[in-house]
Structures are given as C-alpha cells and as structure tokens.
C-alpha cells in the first residue's frame, strides 16, 4: 500500500532503551467533510527518489510517496508531534524533526 501525505517530515528517535531509528510522520488534510489526520510509519528501511518525490519504504513494507516541496506539518500534525516529543523527553527518549535539506537517499537507516 502506498501512502501519499499532504505534508510530511522525518523524525529521528533515540534514547536510553530505544535504538536509533528514523520514521516518516505524515499528515493529511481532512477537507470539507473530514478531519485532519496523521500517521507514523514503522521505521524507514530505505529511500528512493524520482523527479517529484521521495519514496520511503518502511519495515512493515508500507510505502510513503512524499512530494518534494511539501515538507512540514499542518497545525493538527504539529500539535500531535509536539506532544509526542514532549512525552518522549519525559521518558529519556529524544525525538527530533530533521531538516528539510537532509539527503534522505544517502542517510544510513540501519
């Protein structure tokens, strides 16, 4: 299954009992009839790239097609991620949003 988010970021997670991992935090706008939503992938296994997007493949084999130029979060997603970051810090785990200019294809995920 391929997920195509409206907005996305990559987060880096590491801590006392948590091995280093990278995940896609994806957001979708709900539109007129729906609610904004978000999803965190299982962890990035590898990344490929084409002219318009990055394709992140997760450990669960799910795929996220993330368009270049759409890096960032909507307000709902930002609130959720800030809550995750704050709760993680209380448990000795650091969660950080990586900069948009990160070389996703060459980053070592394993």
N, CA and C atoms as an extended XYZ file, in Angstrom:
330
Properties=species:S:1:pos:R:3:atomname:S:1:resname:S:1:resid:I:1 pbc="F F F"
N         0.840       -1.182        0.000 N   UNK     1
C         0.000        0.000        0.000 CA  UNK     1
C         0.885        1.246        0.000 C   UNK     1
N         0.555        2.197       -0.839 N   UNK     2
C         1.309        3.446       -0.881 CA  UNK     2
C         0.504        4.562       -0.243 C   UNK     2
N         1.122        5.243        0.718 N   UNK     3
C         0.541        6.416        1.364 CA  UNK     3
C         1.128        7.653        0.700 C   UNK     3
N         0.294        8.627        0.406 N   UNK     4
C         0.769        9.873       -0.204 CA  UNK     4
C         0.274       11.026        0.656 C   UNK     4
N         1.092       11.479        1.609 N   UNK     5
C         0.643       12.525        2.530 CA  UNK     5
C         0.616       13.913        1.883 C   UNK     5
N        -0.217       14.778        2.461 N   UNK     6
C        -0.263       16.181        2.051 CA  UNK     6
C         0.943       16.950        2.591 C   UNK     6
N         1.383       16.600        3.782 N   UNK     7
C         2.555       17.196        4.432 CA  UNK     7
C         3.313       16.063        5.119 C   UNK     7
N         4.622       16.232        5.294 N   UNK     8
C         5.413       15.161        5.905 CA  UNK     8
C         6.711       15.715        6.464 C   UNK     8
N         7.248       15.015        7.453 N   UNK     9
C         8.589       15.265        7.988 CA  UNK     9
C         9.199       13.914        8.328 C   UNK     9
N        10.506       13.905        8.509 N   UNK    10
C        11.199       12.714        9.003 CA  UNK    10
C        11.687       13.038       10.402 C   UNK    10
N        11.434       12.117       11.322 N   UNK    11
C        11.899       12.307       12.685 CA  UNK    11
C        12.958       11.270       13.024 C   UNK    11
N        13.863       11.692       13.878 N   UNK    12
C        14.937       10.836       14.385 CA  UNK    12
C        14.598       10.534       15.840 C   UNK    12
N        14.649        9.259       16.195 N   UNK    13
C        14.294        8.827       17.548 CA  UNK    13
C        15.449        8.030       18.133 C   UNK    13
N        15.860        8.401       19.348 N   UNK    14
C        16.871        7.612       20.061 CA  UNK    14
C        16.779        7.926       21.545 C   UNK    14
N        17.160        6.946       22.354 N   UNK    15
C        17.089        7.162       23.788 CA  UNK    15
C        17.671        6.020       24.567 C   UNK    15
N        17.420        6.057       25.879 N   UNK    16
C        18.061        5.115       26.785 CA  UNK    16
C        17.846        3.661       26.386 C   UNK    16
N        16.628        3.250       26.132 N   UNK    17
C        16.352        1.863       25.749 CA  UNK    17
C        15.806        1.763       24.329 C   UNK    17
N        15.975        2.839       23.564 N   UNK    18
C        15.429        2.899       22.207 CA  UNK    18
C        16.581        3.043       21.217 C   UNK    18
N        16.777        2.057       20.359 N   UNK    19
C        17.847        2.184       19.362 CA  UNK    19
C        17.504        3.280       18.352 C   UNK    19
N        18.523        3.871       17.778 N   UNK    20
C        18.350        4.925       16.786 CA  UNK    20
C        17.455        4.442       15.651 C   UNK    20
N        16.452        5.239       15.311 N   UNK    21
C        15.612        4.935       14.147 CA  UNK    21
C        15.066        6.226       13.560 C   UNK    21
N        14.644        6.137       12.321 N   UNK    22
C        14.065        7.264       11.600 CA  UNK    22
C        12.682        6.854       11.131 C   UNK    22
N        11.727        7.779       11.219 N   UNK    23
C        10.356        7.483       10.813 CA  UNK    23
C         9.768        8.655       10.050 C   UNK    23
N         8.837        8.344        9.162 N   UNK    24
C         8.068        9.374        8.467 CA  UNK    24
C         6.859        9.702        9.330 C   UNK    24
N         6.685       10.991        9.617 N   UNK    25
C         5.471       11.476       10.264 CA  UNK    25
C         4.690       12.183        9.174 C   UNK    25
N         3.557       11.592        8.796 N   UNK    26
C         2.789       12.063        7.648 CA  UNK    26
C         1.465       12.673        8.091 C   UNK    26
N         1.016       13.701        7.360 N   UNK    27
C        -0.235       14.388        7.673 CA  UNK    27
C        -1.101       14.524        6.427 C   UNK    27
N        -2.407       14.474        6.647 N   UNK    28
C        -3.384       14.679        5.583 CA  UNK    28
C        -4.400       15.714        6.033 C   UNK    28
N        -4.837       16.552        5.106 N   UNK    29
C        -5.921       17.495        5.376 CA  UNK    29
C        -7.242       16.753        5.256 C   UNK    29
N        -8.177       17.067        6.122 N   UNK    30
C        -9.457       16.372        6.110 CA  UNK    30
C       -10.419       16.855        5.042 C   UNK    30
N       -10.262       18.086        4.629 N   UNK    31
C       -11.193       18.614        3.640 CA  UNK    31
C       -12.517       19.007        4.256 C   UNK    31
N       -13.487       19.279        3.419 N   UNK    32
C       -14.786       19.778        3.859 CA  UNK    32
C       -15.503       18.814        4.801 C   UNK    32
N       -15.514       17.537        4.463 N   UNK    33
C       -16.287       16.546        5.222 CA  UNK    33
C       -15.489       15.749        6.239 C   UNK    33
N       -14.178       15.894        6.246 N   UNK    34
C       -13.366       15.035        7.098 CA  UNK    34
C       -12.574       15.784        8.134 C   UNK    34
N       -11.739       15.038        8.840 N   UNK    35
C       -10.865       15.600        9.860 CA  UNK    35
C        -9.421       15.456        9.395 C   UNK    35
N        -8.576       16.392        9.807 N   UNK    36
C        -7.153       16.232        9.550 CA  UNK    36
C        -6.682       14.952       10.236 C   UNK    36
N        -5.665       14.307        9.660 N   UNK    37
C        -5.170       13.066       10.250 CA  UNK    37
C        -3.653       12.989       10.122 C   UNK    37
N        -3.089       12.007       10.800 N   UNK    38
C        -1.645       11.802       10.781 CA  UNK    38
C        -1.356       10.322       10.907 C   UNK    38
N        -0.128        9.960       10.547 N   UNK    39
C         0.306        8.567       10.662 CA  UNK    39
C         1.823        8.567       10.818 C   UNK    39
N         2.325        7.651       11.629 N   UNK    40
C         3.759        7.469       11.835 CA  UNK    40
C         4.124        6.102       11.268 C   UNK    40
N         5.102        6.072       10.350 N   UNK    41
C         5.415        4.771        9.750 CA  UNK    41
C         6.206        3.891       10.713 C   UNK    41
N         6.418        2.649       10.321 N   UNK    42
C         7.054        1.641       11.177 CA  UNK    42
C         8.550        1.861       11.358 C   UNK    42
N         9.115        2.725       10.572 N   UNK    43
C        10.556        2.974       10.571 CA  UNK    43
C        11.043        2.870        9.144 C   UNK    43
N        11.958        3.743        8.778 N   UNK    44
C        12.433        3.787        7.396 CA  UNK    44
C        13.478        2.705        7.181 C   UNK    44
N        13.242        1.882        6.180 N   UNK    45
C        14.167        0.823        5.795 CA  UNK    45
C        15.131        1.337        4.720 C   UNK    45
N        14.578        2.000        3.702 N   UNK    46
C        15.391        2.632        2.657 CA  UNK    46
C        14.548        3.656        1.900 C   UNK    46
N        15.224        4.464        1.078 N   UNK    47
C        14.573        5.557        0.351 CA  UNK    47
C        15.043        5.567       -1.090 C   UNK    47
N        14.108        5.807       -1.998 N   UNK    48
C        14.452        6.071       -3.393 CA  UNK    48
C        13.901        7.456       -3.737 C   UNK    48
N        14.286        7.947       -4.889 N   UNK    49
C        13.907        9.306       -5.271 CA  UNK    49
C        13.594        9.347       -6.754 C   UNK    49
N        12.600       10.161       -7.126 N   UNK    50
C        12.376       10.477       -8.529 CA  UNK    50
C        12.336       11.997       -8.662 C   UNK    50
N        11.923       12.515       -9.796 N   UNK    51
C        11.957       13.964      -10.019 CA  UNK    51
C        11.073       14.747       -9.053 C   UNK    51
N         9.965       14.171       -8.623 N   UNK    52
C         8.989       14.914       -7.825 CA  UNK    52
C         8.892       14.501       -6.369 C   UNK    52
N         9.421       13.330       -6.031 N   UNK    53
C         9.168       12.833       -4.683 CA  UNK    53
C        10.259       11.903       -4.167 C   UNK    53
N        10.169       11.666       -2.851 N   UNK    54
C        10.965       10.648       -2.185 CA  UNK    54
C        10.024        9.500       -1.855 C   UNK    54
N        10.480        8.276       -2.045 N   UNK    55
C         9.685        7.106       -1.717 CA  UNK    55
C        10.357        6.405       -0.546 C   UNK    55
N         9.708        6.460        0.602 N   UNK    56
C        10.215        5.861        1.831 CA  UNK    56
C         9.566        4.492        2.004 C   UNK    56
N        10.372        3.456        2.155 N   UNK    57
C         9.865        2.105        2.376 CA  UNK    57
C        10.126        1.752        3.834 C   UNK    57
N         9.072        1.314        4.515 N   UNK    58
C         9.168        1.013        5.933 CA  UNK    58
C         9.416       -0.451        6.222 C   UNK    58
N         9.676       -0.742        7.487 N   UNK    59
C         9.918       -2.119        7.919 CA  UNK    59
C         8.691       -2.999        7.734 C   UNK    59
N         7.511       -2.407        7.738 N   UNK    60
C         6.286       -3.176        7.503 CA  UNK    60
C         5.993       -3.304        6.011 C   UNK    60
N         6.931       -2.810        5.188 N   UNK    61
C         6.814       -2.797        3.724 CA  UNK    61
C         5.811       -1.767        3.212 C   UNK    61
N         5.264       -0.937        4.103 N   UNK    62
C         4.418        0.156        3.638 CA  UNK    62
C         5.296        1.181        2.935 C   UNK    62
N         4.714        1.907        2.004 N   UNK    63
C         5.444        2.882        1.212 CA  UNK    63
C         4.813        4.255        1.388 C   UNK    63
N         5.659        5.262        1.544 N   UNK    64
C         5.208        6.645        1.633 CA  UNK    64
C         5.821        7.414        0.478 C   UNK    64
N         4.965        7.885       -0.427 N   UNK    65
C         5.422        8.725       -1.531 CA  UNK    65
C         5.249       10.167       -1.070 C   UNK    65
N         6.372       10.821       -0.772 N   UNK    66
C         6.365       12.154       -0.172 CA  UNK    66
C         6.885       13.176       -1.179 C   UNK    66
N         6.012       14.077       -1.585 N   UNK    67
C         6.377       15.049       -2.604 CA  UNK    67
C         7.360       16.093       -2.078 C   UNK    67
N         8.357       16.364       -2.910 N   UNK    68
C         9.310       17.425       -2.601 CA  UNK    68
C         8.540       18.743       -2.559 C   UNK    68
N         8.918       19.617       -1.673 N   UNK    69
C         8.225       20.891       -1.549 CA  UNK    69
C         7.039       20.849       -0.595 C   UNK    69
N         6.703       19.661       -0.081 N   UNK    70
C         5.600       19.531        0.868 CA  UNK    70
C         6.107       19.160        2.261 C   UNK    70
N         7.402       19.365        2.497 N   UNK    71
C         7.989       19.046        3.800 CA  UNK    71
C         7.452       20.026        4.830 C   UNK    71
N         6.981       19.510        5.938 N   UNK    72
C         6.422       20.342        7.003 CA  UNK    72
C         5.165       19.686        7.549 C   UNK    72
N         4.467       20.405        8.406 N   UNK    73
C         3.283       19.854        9.069 CA  UNK    73
C         2.137       20.863        9.036 C   UNK    73
N         0.903       20.356        9.048 N   UNK    74
C        -0.218       21.265        9.273 CA  UNK    74
C        -0.382       21.428       10.783 C   UNK    74
N        -1.240       22.350       11.205 N   UNK    75
C        -1.346       22.674       12.634 CA  UNK    75
C        -1.711       21.478       13.496 C   UNK    75
N        -2.627       20.654       13.025 N   UNK    76
C        -3.023       19.480       13.803 CA  UNK    76
C        -1.836       18.523       13.974 C   UNK    76
N        -1.143       18.228       12.883 N   UNK    77
C         0.014       17.338       12.940 CA  UNK    77
C         1.112       17.886       13.828 C   UNK    77
N         1.343       19.200       13.745 N   UNK    78
C         2.365       19.832       14.585 CA  UNK    78
C         2.021       19.675       16.061 C   UNK    78
N         0.760       19.844       16.407 N   UNK    79
C         0.338       19.672       17.799 CA  UNK    79
C         0.560       18.247       18.283 C   UNK    79
N         0.212       17.277       17.442 N   UNK    80
C         0.404       15.866       17.803 CA  UNK    80
C         1.890       15.563       17.979 C   UNK    80
N         2.716       15.997       17.015 N   UNK    81
C         4.149       15.689       17.089 CA  UNK    81
C         4.800       16.390       18.270 C   UNK    81
N         4.424       17.622       18.552 N   UNK    82
C         4.975       18.306       19.727 CA  UNK    82
C         4.627       17.556       21.008 C   UNK    82
N         3.429       16.993       21.085 N   UNK    83
C         3.027       16.199       22.244 CA  UNK    83
C         3.881       14.930       22.343 C   UNK    83
N         4.133       14.275       21.214 N   UNK    84
C         4.991       13.078       21.193 CA  UNK    84
C         6.402       13.436       21.664 C   UNK    84
N         6.936       14.552       21.161 N   UNK    85
C         8.288       14.987       21.544 CA  UNK    85
C         8.355       15.243       23.048 C   UNK    85
N         7.365       15.954       23.574 N   UNK    86
C         7.355       16.281       25.000 CA  UNK    86
C         7.234       15.028       25.868 C   UNK    86
N         6.343       14.136       25.520 N   UNK    87
C         6.165       12.901       26.302 CA  UNK    87
C         7.411       12.014       26.226 C   UNK    87
N         8.043       11.985       25.069 N   UNK    88
C         9.255       11.178       24.896 CA  UNK    88
C        10.383       11.692       25.774 C   UNK    88
N        10.536       13.018       25.821 N   UNK    89
C        11.592       13.614       26.653 CA  UNK    89
C        11.439       13.200       28.109 C   UNK    89
N        10.202       13.126       28.589 N   UNK    90
C         9.950       12.712       29.976 CA  UNK    90
C        10.366       11.273       30.227 C   UNK    90
N        10.485       10.493       29.160 N   UNK    91
C        10.881        9.084       29.280 CA  UNK    91
C        12.312        8.833       28.815 C   UNK    91
N        13.099        9.904       28.666 N   UNK    92
C        14.503        9.756       28.299 CA  UNK    92
C        14.743        9.430       26.834 C   UNK    92
N        13.772        9.740       25.980 N   UNK    93
C        13.899        9.469       24.550 CA  UNK    93
C        13.877       10.806       23.807 C   UNK    93
N        14.838       10.984       22.908 N   UNK    94
C        14.907       12.223       22.138 CA  UNK    94
C        14.265       12.000       20.770 C   UNK    94
N        13.317       12.861       20.445 N   UNK    95
C        12.659       12.840       19.138 CA  UNK    95
C        12.896       14.210       18.514 C   UNK    95
N        13.465       14.215       17.312 N   UNK    96
C        13.708       15.497       16.652 CA  UNK    96
C        13.312       15.442       15.186 C   UNK    96
N        12.846       16.582       14.696 N   UNK    97
C        12.499       16.721       13.292 CA  UNK    97
C        13.774       17.048       12.532 C   UNK    97
N        14.078       16.264       11.509 N   UNK    98
C        15.279       16.510       10.717 CA  UNK    98
C        15.041       17.652        9.726 C   UNK    98
N        16.100       18.376        9.366 N   UNK    99
C        15.945       19.491        8.432 CA  UNK    99
C        15.536       19.022        7.035 C   UNK    99
N        14.816       19.883        6.350 N   UNK   100
C        14.303       19.563        5.022 CA  UNK   100
C        15.410       19.244        4.027 C   UNK   100
N        16.577       19.852        4.181 N   UNK   101
C        17.667       19.656        3.215 CA  UNK   101
C        18.510       18.404        3.497 C   UNK   101
N        18.038       17.531        4.376 N   UNK   102
C        18.730       16.269        4.643 CA  UNK   102
C        18.754       15.426        3.368 C   UNK   102
N        19.865       14.737        3.134 N   UNK   103
C        19.968       13.841        1.979 CA  UNK   103
C        19.332       12.506        2.366 C   UNK   103
N        18.029       12.366        2.080 N   UNK   104
C        17.269       11.201        2.523 CA  UNK   104
C        17.780        9.906        1.905 C   UNK   104
N        18.221        9.949        0.669 N   UNK   105
C        18.652        8.733       -0.018 CA  UNK   105
C        19.943        8.174        0.573 C   UNK   105
N        20.860        9.035        0.970 N   UNK   106
C        22.163        8.578        1.472 CA  UNK   106
C        22.239        8.413        2.978 C   UNK   106
N        21.205        8.823        3.708 N   UNK   107
C        21.195        8.673        5.165 CA  UNK   107
C        21.215        7.180        5.523 C   UNK   107
N        22.004        6.806        6.510 N   UNK   108
C        22.092        5.402        6.947 CA  UNK   108
C        20.955        5.097        7.910 C   UNK   108
N        20.031        4.241        7.488 N   UNK   109
C        18.844        3.933        8.284 CA  UNK   109
C        19.010        2.690        9.148 C   UNK   109
N        19.976        1.850        8.856 N   UNK   110
C        20.135        0.624        9.647 CA  UNK   110
C        21.480        0.598       10.316 C   UNK   110
